[in-house]
Amino acid sequence: MLRNLFVRFAMARSDERGATAIEYALIAALIAVAAIVGMELVGTEVNATFQNVANKL
């Protein structure tokens, strides 16, 4: 009986590690998407600024 309890505890612990890894992967993916969107927006504005400067030259 005690052995069964230990085995169930050990299995639950390994399941948490897998869930934690998936959670970290999802967080990393969301951060990457946010960074890409942010860089696109900033890049567009920077491009417009350089184009404005080039036109004035």
Helices and strands as residue ranges (DSSP letters): H 2-56
